[in-house]
Amino acid sequence: MRTEGEARAERHRHLMEGNRHIAECLEKHRRLERATRAKSEKEDALRALRAEYAQTIQDLLNGDFCSECGRSATEIRAQTGQPFSVHLRNVSGVREPASPELIARTRQQYEARIAQMVTQIRALEREISDNDTFFCRVAVRNSLSAWAYACGREAGYRRQRLIARDRELRDLHEEVVATIRQLGTLQMDTRLFAAIERLREEERRRRDDIREHRVRFRESNDQWEASVRSEGDRYVERARPLFWFPLTYWFTRPHVFWYSVPYVYEPVRSAQEWRFMSRMRLRGLPPEDIRRYLRDCLESATHEACQ
C-alpha cells in the first residue's frame, strides 16, 4: 500500500472478508449448538434406556412379569406410572417369571434401540466435528487485525497528505512574508507603503487559510476516526456470539500535534515603515483619509497622491 486510496481499499477489503468469515462462522456456530444440544439429549436418553434395559432384564429374571399384559414391572412403571402391585390388582394378573424366548426377544429389542441411538450420537459427533469454529474464529480475529493495520496505514497517509498541504500553505505564506521583509528595507514612500499594506492583507489571508485548513483537518480526523471506530464496533458486536470475551482492536490515530509544526506569525514592521507611519500621523490625517489616500495610490500610479 503506497497511497491513501490503496490503504482505504485494503481496509474495506479486510472488512468485507471479515464480515464474510463472521457470517460463515455464525452459521457453523448455530449448527454446532444445535448438534451439541441434540447430542446431550441423546446421551441422556441413552443412559436412561440402558438403565431401563438392565432393570427390565432383571425384572424378567426375578419374575416381576405380568401374566396378563406381558410386560415387566419396570416397563409398567415407565408407561403407566403405577406400582407393579397396583397394576396386578387392576388387571387381575399374577407375578410369574418370563420365558427364555421372551427374555431373548426383549434383549434383542433393547439392543436394537440402543444401537440406533448410538448411531445417532455418532452422527451428531461428526456434525459437531464438521462445524468446529476454531479456524473460522481465527480468521475473524485475523481479519480484524488486518483491518486495524490498514486503518493505521490509511491514518498515516492522511497525516502525510494533510501535513503536506499545511506545508504548501506555509510556504506560500513565507513567500509573502519574505517579500514584505525585502520591501521593508527599501526607501519608504507612499506607493511602496501601499504595496506593502496590500501584501500584508494577502499575508493575513494566507494565515487565515492555514488556520482554516488546520480546523478542517481536526474536523476531518474526528469524522474519519468516528466512522472507522463505528465500523470496528459493528464488527466486534457481530462477532460477539463467537467468543467468550469481546474482540479488541487498535489503530494509529491520524492526529497531528500542531506544536511540532511551525506557527505562522504576522511579520514585524520595518523601521522604514514605522518612520513613514509616524510622518503620516504627523500630518494629522484621520484614518479614513489615510485609507483613501493609500487606495487611490494603489488604483493609479499617476494619481496626485502618489507624487
N, C-alpha and C positions, 0 to 999 in steps of 0.2 A: 504494500500500500504506500503510494508516494504522494497522493493528493487527498485533500479533504473529501472530495466526491467518492474516491475509491474506498476510503475508510467508512464513509456513510453507507455505501453499497454493501461493504463487508458486514457492517453492523446489522443491516436489515436481513442479509442472508443468514447470519447466525441466529437471528431472532426467529426467522421462519423455520429454519431447521430445528431449533429448539422446540417451537410450538408443535411441529410435526412429531418430534420424539415424545413430547408430553401426551399428545393425543393417542399415539400408539401405546405408550406406557399405561395410560389411564384405562384403556380398553383391556390390556393384559391384566391390570390390577383388578378390574371388576370381575373378569373371568376367574382370576386366581382366588378372589374372596369367595365367589360362588362355589367353586370347586372345593375350597378348604372347608367351608361350612357343610357342604354335602358330604365330604369325607368324614368329618367329625360326627355327623348324624349317623352315617352308615356304620362307623366303628362302634358307636354306642348301641345301635341296633344289633350289630353282630355279637357284641358281648352279651346282650340280653338274650339273643337267640341261642347262643352256646350254653348259657346258664339254663335256659328253658329246656334245651335238648338234654343236658345232663340230668336235670331233675325229672324230666319225663321218663327217661330210660330207668332212672332209679325207682320211680313210682311203678312202672310196669314190672320191674323185677321184684319189688316189695309187695305186689298185689294191690296197690292203690289204683284199681282199674274198675270202671263202672260196667256192670254186665249189660245194662240197658242201652246206653249211648255209645259204648266202645271208646271212651276217652279216659285219659289218665287224670289223676287229681290235679296235677299242675295245669293241664290243658283246660280243665273245668274252671279252676280259679282264674286263669288268664282270660277266658272267654266270657264267663258269666259273672265273675266276681263273688261267687258263693263258695262257702266252705264245702269240702267234699262230702261231709256227713249230711249237710242240709240237702245237697243235690241228690244223694241216695234216697233220702226220705221223699223228696218231691217226685222222683221218677220210679220209686219202689224198686230200686236196684240193690244189688249186693256187691260187696268187695270180692274180687277174685283176681288171681294172677293172670297176666296176659300170656297168650300163646307165643312160642318161639317165632312163629311166622309173623305175628303182629309186631313183635319187638324188632325183627329184621326189617320189616316194611317201614316202621317208624324211624329206625336208624337211617334207612335209605332216603326217606323224605327230608329229614332234618339235614342230612349231609348235602343233599342237592340244594336245599335252600341256603345253607352256609357257603357252599361252593359258588353259587350265583352271587351272593353278597360279596364274597372275597373278590370275585371277578370285577364287580362294580367298583370296589375300593381301589383295585389296581388301575382301572381305567381313570379314576379320579386322580390318582397319584401321578399318572402320566400327564394328565391335563395340567396339574399343578406344576410339574417339571417344565412342560412346554411353555407355560405362561409366567415363568420366573421373571421378575422385573429388575434383577440386579444390573444386567448390562444396559438396559434401556434407561435406568436411573443414572448410570454412569454417563450415558450420552446426554441426558438432560443437564447434568452438572457441567459437563464439558462445554456444551453449547452456551450455557450461561457465562462460563469463564471466557470463552472466545468472544461472546458478545460484549462483555465488560472490557476486554482488551481492545476490541475495535472502537468502543466508546472512548477509551483513553487516547487511542491514536487520533480519532477524529477531534477530540478536545485539543490535542497538541497542534494539529493543523489549523484549527480555528484560532488558537492563540497566535500562531505564527502569522496567519493572514491578517488578523486584526492589529497586531503589533506592527506589521509591515506597513499597513495603511496609516497607522499613527505616525510611523517614521516618515512616510511621504508627506503627511500634513506638516510635521515639524520641520522637514527640510524646506518646504515652501515658505513656512513662517520665517525660518532662518534667513532665507534669501531676501525677504522684505526687510528684516531687521538689519542685515548686513548693508543693504542699500541705504537705509536710514542713517546708519552709523557713518557710512562713507560720505554721504551728502552733508552730514552734520559737521564734518571737518572743513568744509569749504567756506568761502566768504559768504555770509548770510545776506540775502536781500529778500524782497517781497516775494518774487517768483519762486525762489528756492525754498523759502519757508512754506509757501503754499503747497509746493510739490511734496515737501516732507510731511505736511499735515495730511495730504491725500494718501501718502504711503502709510502714515500712522492709522488712518481709517482702515486701510487694507490689512494692516497688521492686526488690528482688533478683530476684523472679520476672520482672519486666519486663526487667531486664538479661540474665537468662538467656535470655529469648525472643529478644532481639536477637542475642546470641552464637549461639544455635542457628540462627536464621534465616541468619546470615552463613555458618555452616558448611554449612548445606543449600544455600545459594547457590553456594558454591565447588564442592561435590559435583555440583550440578545443571549448573554450567557445564562441569565436566570431562566429565561424561557426554554433554552436548549436543555439545561440541566433538569428542569421540571418535566419536560417531555421525555427525556431519557429515563429519569427515575420512575416515571409513570409506566413506561414500557417494562422496566425491570420488576416493578412491584406487581404488575399484572402477571408477568411470567412466574414469579415466585408464588403468587396466590394460586395460579392454575396447577402448579406442581406440588402444592401443599399436601394433598392426599397421599403422595408417593413417599414422603419422608417423615421420620419421627420429629425432626426439627425443621423449621423453615430454612430455605436456602438463603445464603447471603452473597452479596456481590460488592465490588468496589471498583471504581474507575477514577482516572485523573480528572479533576475539575479544571475547566478552561479559564480559571481566574488569572488575572494579571495584577501584580502588585505595583500600582502606579508610582509608589515612592521610589521604585527602582528605575523608572522611566524619567528622563529629564523633563522638568516642569518648564513651561513657557512663561516668560515674564514680558511685560511691556518694556521696550527699550528706553533707556535713560536719555533725556535730552542733553545735547552737547552744550558746551559753553557758548558757542555762537548762537544757538537757538535761544538760550536764556537771555543773552545780551539783546538780541533782536526783540524778544518779547518785552523786555524791560523798556526799550525805546518806544514800542507800540503803546505800552501803558502810560509812558510819559506824555504821549500825545493827548491823552485824556479821552480817547475814543471809547464809546460804550461797546460792550461785547457784540451787540447786533451789528454795529457798523464795522467792527473788525472782521466778523464772519462775512459780511457782504463785500468788504474790501478784498478779502482773500478769494472769495468765489468769483468776483469779477476778474481778478488776476488770472485765475485758472481758465476762465472761459475765453479770454482774449489776451494774447501776448502784447497787442498794441494798445490795450486799454491804458488810460492815463494813470490808473493806479499802479501799473507795473513800471512806469517810467522812473 
